[in-house]
């Protein structure tokens, strides 16, 4: 074998099926890159070196026997809020968490598609923050600029994909936790419809606001990963009608009406759209117009949606904090939020859940007139590492709302959203724009994102040291075995 040019998720799957590369080679490369990048990026909480190598050998035997599955032998990573049998699920917390005895449903589906899970990626404590830092694991850094965060809470997953360690990773999104790091690391991040990807063994995650979804360099790879993990478990509370996300890849979306929204939902904190983030979103709007779409400035009728977010998110933090083996090791901000979750866990939580149908009706009115809503993914470029490390709970909350006010309303509604790369600041920091749709709208959003990708070709640009000269798709030859 003369070697293989390591590409994206789909490229690797096709090369494995064609016998152009072995799973052993691809997994060894991923494990080697984890070891090389971990001191600088710190993307992984757990590395499954021995288990992944054994699973790669087994995948090669299955491939040699003629078995074909969508991701048979392909290395991927998952965020450390999902159960992987034999590994603890610490969700960013310190303490001695016991190993899990079974995979979560999303991980089970990944395995059923043949994927080899090389490790679990870092996330801030209980996924609360738009940065990936914590006492349990240190600081996860952005491949585009080590002095900046890759975002959060799926920051480790985003850093691993952006650096080319793996072609794609599975993360989660409870207030933008996929879309924020996608924007800040130049990736595609899909928050699917609530229930599209099972959260079992939890019937729902964080009172229904959290969904699992993919991070990848291309729309096709993100759609492929979403396809293989989609589906319900019998115990899920939310079981939407299936949609075909693969068929949407490369399909022309038709001429669409796009609502350009630059004003976020009201929240009790100062909000300001950075000129660079505004300009990036407007450039995407202009490109959509050049593609023949009608773009009109229009704001969704959010109303007091923020009042319903806090009880649900704080209740979710309380539920997870109660699982910590040593609560004394939790961040002070986590303890404060968990106490708030207990206070709001009764009547306030019930009222917040009961308001969702009314919010969907009022906000969903925009889709009577438009097909898609376009917003910035974040209000600011990537934050510096440590920027919120020593803030109080109140100051942290205010800073988070100010930096990332555009994503969380769609978690309340349970509807899909896709963050796509939208260029860079003058300093070279990535920015993203967000495509939002109604329930079941993933195919249209994926089709439109793919059309933008064909024009902008964002996958061709890599962070310095991680592209063709480092580990980039189309630029790294896996050593022959």
Buried (B, 14 or more C-beta within 10 A) or exposed (E): EEBBBBBBBBBBBBBBBEEBBBBBBBBBBBBBBBEBBBEEBBBBBBBBBEBBBEBBBBBBEBBEEEEEBBBBBBBBBBBBBBBBBEBBBBBBBBBEBEEBEEBBBBBBBBBBBBBBBBBBBBBBBBBBBBBBBBEBBEBBBBBBBEEBBBBBBBBBBBBBBBBBBBBBBBBBBBBBBBBBBBBBBBBBBBBBBBBBBBBBEBEBBBBBBBBBBBBBBBBBBBBBBBBBBBBBBEEBEBBBEEBBBBEBBBBEBEEBBBBBBBBBBBBEBEBEBBEBBBBBBBBBBEBBEEBEBEBEEBBBBBBEBBBBBBBBBBBBBBBBBEBBEEBEBBBEBBBBBBBBBEEBBEEBBEEBBEBBEEBBEBBBEBBEEBBBBBBBBBBBBBBEBEBBBEBEBEEBBBBBBBBBBBBBBBBBBBBBBBBBBBBBBEEEBBBBBBBBBBBBBBBBBBBBBBBBBEEBEBBEBBBEEBBEEBBBBBBBEBEEE
